[in-house]
């Protein structure tokens, strides 16, 4: 006989509408309940006290809860039991009762005594990866991540799938840092046959694509090269009709000044399947990169995001700058660098104080990020003097005083010196 514990028998369970009992209401239970809910299980939690998140789920009817100590009758009708308390004697009692009733039981506190283990699980596209590593959860998690990465790296389909119908994914790539694209967005890019990308999309995610993936640059450079929107729409449609998976990769969120809905409508009109994968919008993320919250207790109870690509003096402007000046909310302006002086004058003329704190964050979440802070009356001149150009996000309101001039979430925001330009 070989040394060591006997080998396990790996198994995947369909828990949809089947009863799973979780004994315990703390942090371990929270994690186990999350996985069971994702699998569609009928979850019952038994514990004298529930964590805030479990209490919320119970109050909304997502799970059932018995707010008391464990009783053997709690296992009635269960297919699976998880003993997740911080009391070994309770977990042992749960496991013993489950053993007598021939119900599989996972003990969170004692893997050796447990009849079953919960593997480290990762999901990508239609693939579920589950890894056990001889009761070593950290090693299992490392191996799980490597397996998921390997699956994603080999998930791309051949360039042509025999003329079948393809699909278009309109993807928000986030504000610039490749780490801020969503998991779903990254999966769609990695499994695409064709990627149609914008200049503000996270270009680093394209570096690891397989050689057969076609990358089409649909950049729209202000006052520079640009592909017409109707051309972009037709590219998406043509490749999808050829049976390819098409990833339309944009910066930020595709439905925030991203013309994403126009591309959705073009695909629908052509009978091409299309989906939208939201992204982290630069309107919130770029201020955060400089330590600026768009809302803050006692300073701002809301924020308004507007496009500044049209001057307030232009007859084509549809923005009510007078109302914005009186709104009392943080103003976040996108595409506004060119008309910043005119916008500042319009806001001041409508009653917004000239000394209102303001900031301009250029190339947010990139190594080139720069932050300029100044009172509203001086911001346009300060930004011009610092050579700030698009892409940049303008923040006007009391929260701008928190500008730290540094990239990343680890920095503790400190008030910036008015008129000062800084780099990370």
C-alpha positions in Angstrom: 0.0 0.0 0.0 1.4 3.5 -0.8 2.1 5.8 2.1 -0.1 8.8 2.8 -3.9 9.5 2.8 -6.1 7.6 0.4 -6.8 9.4 -2.9 -9.9 11.4 -3.1 -12.7 10.9 -5.6 -13.3 14.3 -7.4 -16.9 15.1 -8.1 -18.9 18.1 -9.3 -22.3 18.6 -7.7 -25.4 20.2 -9.2 -26.9 22.0 -6.3 -29.7 23.9 -8.1 -32.7 23.9 -5.7 -31.1 21.3 -3.4 -30.8 22.0 0.3 -27.4 22.9 1.6 -27.0 23.6 5.3 -24.3 25.9 6.6 -23.7 25.8 10.3 -22.0 29.1 11.4 -22.6 32.7 10.7 -19.1 34.2 10.4 -16.5 35.0 7.7 -16.0 31.3 6.6 -19.8 30.9 6.3 -20.0 34.0 4.2 -17.6 32.5 1.7 -19.3 29.2 1.6 -22.8 30.7 1.2 -21.6 32.8 -1.7 -20.4 29.7 -3.6 -23.6 27.8 -2.8 -25.8 30.7 -4.0 -23.8 30.9 -7.2 -24.7 27.3 -7.8 -28.4 27.9 -7.1 -28.6 25.9 -3.9 -31.4 26.2 -1.4 -29.3 27.6 1.5 -30.1 27.3 5.1 -27.8 29.0 7.6 -27.9 28.0 11.3 -26.1 30.2 13.8 -27.0 32.2 16.9 -25.6 35.4 15.2 -25.2 36.2 11.5 -22.7 38.5 9.9 -24.1 41.6 8.4 -24.0 40.3 4.8 -25.7 37.0 5.8 -28.3 38.9 7.8 -29.0 41.1 4.7 -29.3 38.1 2.4 -31.7 36.4 4.9 -33.8 39.6 5.2 -34.2 39.8 1.4 -35.2 36.1 1.1 -32.0 34.9 -0.7 -31.2 32.4 2.0 -33.1 30.9 5.0 -31.8 31.4 8.5 -32.3 29.9 11.9 -30.8 32.3 14.5 -30.0 29.8 17.2 -27.6 27.0 18.1 -27.4 23.9 15.9 -29.8 21.0 16.3 -29.6 17.6 14.6 -33.0 18.2 12.9 -31.4 21.1 11.0 -30.0 18.5 8.6 -33.4 17.1 7.6 -33.6 17.2 3.8 -30.0 18.3 3.3 -27.9 17.1 0.4 -24.7 18.8 1.7 -23.6 20.2 5.0 -20.8 22.7 5.8 -19.7 23.0 9.4 -18.2 26.5 9.6 -18.3 27.5 13.3 -15.2 28.5 15.4 -16.2 25.8 17.9 -14.6 22.4 17.1 -17.1 20.5 19.3 -20.0 21.9 17.4 -18.4 21.1 14.0 -17.6 17.6 15.2 -21.3 17.1 16.3 -22.5 18.4 12.9 -20.1 16.0 11.1 -21.2 13.1 13.2 -24.9 13.7 12.6 -24.2 14.1 8.9 -22.3 10.8 8.9 -25.2 9.0 10.5 -27.6 10.4 7.9 -25.1 9.7 5.0 -24.9 13.4 4.1 -21.6 14.7 2.8 -20.2 17.1 5.3 -17.3 19.7 5.0 -15.6 20.7 8.2 -14.0 24.1 7.9 -11.8 23.6 11.0 -10.4 20.1 10.4 -9.6 18.9 6.8 -8.4 15.5 8.1 -11.6 14.7 9.8 -13.7 16.1 7.0 -15.7 13.8 4.7 -15.5 16.3 1.9 -13.4 19.3 0.9 -14.3 22.5 -0.9 -11.8 22.9 -3.7 -10.3 26.2 -4.9 -12.6 27.2 -7.7 -12.1 29.5 -10.7 -14.5 30.1 -13.6 -13.7 31.4 -17.0 -16.1 31.5 -19.9 -17.8 28.0 -19.9 -15.0 26.3 -18.0 -14.9 25.7 -14.2 -11.6 24.8 -12.6 -11.5 23.1 -9.3 -8.3 22.2 -7.5 -7.5 20.2 -4.4 -3.9 20.2 -3.2 -3.8 17.6 -0.4 -5.6 19.9 2.1 -3.3 22.9 1.4 -5.7 25.7 0.5 -3.0 28.3 -0.4 -1.3 25.9 -2.8 -4.7 25.0 -4.3 -5.5 28.7 -4.9 -2.1 29.2 -6.6 -2.6 26.2 -8.8 -6.2 27.3 -9.5 -5.1 30.7 -10.7 -2.5 29.1 -13.0 -5.0 26.7 -14.4 -7.5 29.5 -15.1 -4.8 31.6 -16.8 -3.9 28.6 -19.0 -7.5 28.0 -20.0 -7.9 31.7 -20.9 -4.7 31.7 -22.9 -5.9 28.7 -25.0 -9.6 29.7 -25.2 -9.4 31.7 -28.5 -11.3 30.0 -31.3 -9.9 29.5 -34.8 -10.1 32.6 -37.0 -13.0 31.2 -38.9 -15.7 28.8 -37.6 -17.1 27.7 -40.9 -19.4 30.7 -41.5 -21.6 30.3 -38.5 -22.9 33.3 -36.7 -20.4 35.1 -34.5 -21.1 37.5 -31.7 -20.0 41.1 -30.8 -19.0 42.0 -27.3 -19.0 45.8 -26.5 -16.4 46.0 -23.7 -15.5 48.7 -21.3 -11.8 48.4 -20.7 -11.6 50.8 -17.7 -9.6 54.0 -17.2 -6.2 52.9 -18.5 -4.6 50.5 -16.1 -4.9 47.0 -17.5 -5.6 45.7 -14.0 -8.9 47.7 -14.0 -10.6 45.9 -16.8 -13.3 43.6 -15.4 -12.9 39.9 -15.3 -15.7 39.4 -17.8 -14.2 42.0 -20.1 -10.8 40.3 -20.0 -12.3 36.9 -20.7 -14.1 38.3 -23.8 -10.9 39.8 -25.1 -8.9 36.7 -24.6 -11.4 34.5 -26.3 -11.9 36.8 -29.3 -11.0 36.2 -32.9 -11.0 39.9 -33.7 -10.4 42.8 -31.3 -11.4 46.3 -32.5 -9.7 48.7 -30.1 -9.8 52.4 -29.2 -6.8 54.5 -28.3 -7.9 54.8 -24.6 -8.5 51.1 -24.1 -5.8 49.3 -22.0 -3.4 48.4 -24.7 -1.4 46.1 -22.5 -4.1 43.4 -22.6 -3.5 43.0 -26.3 0.1 42.0 -25.8 -0.6 38.4 -24.8 -3.2 37.6 -27.4 -2.5 34.6 -29.6 -0.9 35.3 -33.0 -4.0 34.4 -35.0 -6.1 37.1 -33.3 -6.6 40.1 -35.5 -6.3 43.5 -33.8 -8.0 46.4 -35.6 -7.1 50.0 -34.5 -10.2 52.1 -34.5 -8.6 55.0 -32.7 -10.3 58.4 -32.7 -7.6 61.0 -32.0 -8.9 64.5 -31.3 -8.0 66.7 -34.3 -6.1 63.7 -35.7 -6.7 60.3 -37.4 -10.1 58.8 -36.9 -12.1 55.9 -38.2 -15.7 56.9 -38.9 -18.3 55.4 -36.7 -20.2 53.8 -39.6 -16.9 52.1 -40.6 -16.5 50.7 -37.1 -20.0 49.4 -37.1 -19.6 47.7 -40.4 -16.3 46.0 -39.3 -18.1 44.6 -36.2 -21.0 43.3 -38.4 -18.8 41.8 -41.1 -16.6 39.8 -38.8 -19.5 38.5 -36.7 -21.3 37.4 -39.9 -18.1 35.6 -40.9 -18.5 33.5 -37.7 -16.0 35.3 -35.5 -16.1 36.4 -31.9 -15.5 40.1 -32.0 -14.4 42.1 -29.0 -15.0 45.9 -29.3 -12.6 47.2 -26.7 -13.2 50.7 -25.4 -11.8 52.9 -22.6 -13.8 53.5 -19.5 -17.4 52.3 -19.8 -18.9 51.9 -23.3 -22.2 53.6 -22.3 -20.5 56.8 -20.8 -19.7 59.0 -23.8 -18.5 55.8 -25.5 -21.0 55.6 -28.4 -21.6 52.0 -27.2 -25.3 52.1 -27.8 -24.8 53.2 -31.4 -22.8 50.1 -32.0 -25.3 47.9 -30.2 -28.1 49.3 -32.4 -26.1 48.7 -35.6 -25.5 45.1 -34.6 -29.2 44.6 -33.7 -30.3 46.1 -37.0 -28.0 43.7 -38.9 -29.3 40.7 -36.9 -25.9 40.2 -35.2 -25.9 38.9 -31.6 -24.4 41.6 -29.3 -23.7 41.9 -25.6 -22.4 44.8 -23.4 -19.7 44.2 -20.8 -19.7 47.3 -18.5 -16.4 48.9 -17.5 -15.0 51.1 -14.8 -15.8 54.6 -15.9 -13.0 57.2 -15.9 -15.5 59.7 -14.5 -15.1 58.1 -11.1 -11.9 56.1 -11.3 -9.6 58.9 -12.6 -10.5 61.3 -9.8 -9.9 58.4 -7.4 -6.4 57.8 -8.8 -5.6 61.3 -7.5 -7.2 60.7 -4.1 -10.4 62.6 -5.0 -13.7 61.1 -4.1 -16.6 62.3 -6.2 -18.8 62.3 -3.1 -17.8 62.8 0.5 -19.8 63.2 3.7 -20.3 66.8 4.6 -18.9 68.1 1.3 -20.8 66.6 -1.6 -24.0 64.5 -1.7 -23.8 63.8 -5.4 -21.9 64.3 -8.6 -22.8 65.2 -12.2 -20.9 63.9 -15.2 -21.0 66.0 -18.4 -19.2 66.3 -21.6 -17.2 69.5 -22.2 -16.4 68.9 -25.9 -18.7 71.7 -26.9 -18.1 75.2 -25.5 -20.8 76.9 -23.5 -20.8 79.7 -26.0 -21.5 77.3 -28.9 -25.2 77.3 -30.1 -24.9 73.5 -30.2 -24.2 73.2 -26.5 -27.0 71.2 -24.7 -25.6 71.5 -21.2 -27.3 73.8 -18.7 -24.2 75.3 -17.1 -26.3 77.7 -15.0 -28.2 74.8 -13.4 -24.9 72.9 -12.8 -23.4 75.9 -11.0 -26.3 75.9 -8.6 -26.5 72.1 -8.2 -24.3 71.8 -5.1 -22.8 68.6 -6.5 -19.3 67.7 -7.6 -18.9 68.4 -11.3 -16.9 65.9 -13.4 -16.1 67.0 -16.9 -14.9 64.7 -19.6 -13.4 65.9 -22.9 -13.3 69.4 -21.5 -9.6 70.5 -21.7 -10.0 72.6 -24.9 -13.0 74.6 -23.5 -12.0 74.7 -19.9 -11.6 78.5 -19.8 -15.0 79.1 -21.3 -16.6 76.5 -19.0 -15.0 78.1 -15.9 -16.3 81.5 -16.9 -19.8 80.2 -17.5 -19.9 78.5 -14.1 -18.6 81.5 -12.3 -21.0 83.8 -14.2 -23.9 81.5 -13.1 -22.9 81.9 -9.4 -20.2 79.3 -8.7 -17.6 80.8 -6.5 -14.3 81.6 -8.2 -12.3 80.1 -5.4 -14.1 76.7 -5.6 -11.5 73.9 -5.4 -10.8 72.3 -8.8 -8.5 69.7 -10.3 -7.4 68.3 -13.6 -6.1 64.8 -13.8 -4.5 63.9 -17.1 -3.7 60.4 -18.4 -5.2 58.9 -15.3 -4.1 55.4 -14.1 -1.0 55.4 -16.4 2.6 56.1 -15.7 2.2 59.5 -17.3 -0.5 60.7 -14.9 -0.3 64.3 -13.9 -2.5 66.3 -11.5 -3.1 70.0 -11.6 -5.0 71.8 -8.8 -6.2 75.4 -8.6 -9.2 77.4 -7.7 -11.8 77.5 -10.4 -10.8 80.9 -11.7 -7.1 79.7 -12.2 -7.6 76.1 -13.3 -7.6 76.7 -17.1 -4.4 78.7 -16.9 -2.7 76.2 -14.6 -3.6 73.3 -16.9 -2.4 75.2 -19.9 0.8 76.1 -18.2 1.4 72.5 -17.3 0.8 71.4 -20.9 -2.2 69.3 -20.0 -3.9 67.7 -23.0 -6.6 65.2 -23.6 -7.4 62.7 -22.1 -8.1 64.4 -18.9 -10.8 64.6 -16.3 -11.8 67.8 -14.6 -13.2 67.8 -11.1 -14.9 71.0 -9.7 -16.1 71.1 -6.2 -15.0 70.9 -2.5 -13.8 67.3 -2.9 -11.0 68.5 -5.3 -9.1 69.7 -2.2 -8.2 66.0 -1.6 -6.1 65.8 -4.7 -2.9 63.8 -3.8 -1.1 64.0 -7.1 -0.2 60.4 -6.9 -1.4 57.3 -8.8 -2.7 54.2 -7.0 -5.0 53.3 -4.2 -2.3 52.8 -1.6 -1.4 56.5 -1.3 -3.1 58.5 1.5 -4.6 61.5 -0.2 -3.2 64.9 1.0 -4.4 68.3 0.0 -2.5 69.5 -3.0 -1.0 73.0 -3.4 -3.2 75.2 -5.6 -1.8 75.6 -9.0 0.8 72.9 -8.6 1.3 70.2 -11.2 2.5 66.9 -10.0 3.5 63.5 -11.4 3.4 60.1 -9.7 
